Amino acid sequence: MRRERGFTLIEVMIAVAILCLMMAIAWGTVVKTMSANKHFGAVEDRYREARNALARIAADLSMAYISGNEDQTQQERRTFFVADANAGEVGSLRFSAFAHTRLYSDANESDQAVVAYFAAPDPVDRRVTDLMRRESRRMSWQGERWDAVPGETDILFSGVTKLKLGYFDVKTNEWKDGWTSLADTTMNRMPTRVRIALSFIDDSGKEITLTTQAEIMLQEMLQFYAI
């Protein structure tokens, strides 16, 4: 009776080596795919955070207003629109707006608030600059400073490198780097549009800039008179 010949040890070892090589190639492909998905997911999240920040700034600006129904002689005005042209790489801005949402019906609050945007060091990594948003719970009393009013301050966007703001003056038909509703040339009025450019560093070390514009609906000072 003829005996069947099996695999030799060398043949088995060669087969195992080929199998291991194929598994290594397949595993490398899987790892690269997972790494790419993680990278592009992080990039997408970063861009979404930047777009959300721009959308929030634009939404707040669209609800900005100035009221004439207050004591105009007070040094601390209750309603205003002030943008610092010399704030550095990350611009600062504060204005009164119909931007507050009351969470409780009996709260001493309204839809009117003072919204401020400014830069601050990250609480975890002081080398990182965060774009902050502060919203007051109510309007200030006559003579009260706007930043003395109780409010909430949150990180709107972490790791900002630049926030460039431009303000369009319809009377001069030009863009301005700063604006204040308390100055003689722009007293009690606001820009018609605000140009917003937000910059940050992506994972590859490249600076990315996203831009948008906000239209201010209530451009003239509100005045109500009793009849």
Helices and strands as residue ranges (DSSP letters): H 9-62, E 81-84, E 92-97, E 113-121, E 129-136, G 146-148, E 151-158, E 160-169, E 174-176, E 179-180, E 193-201, E 207-215
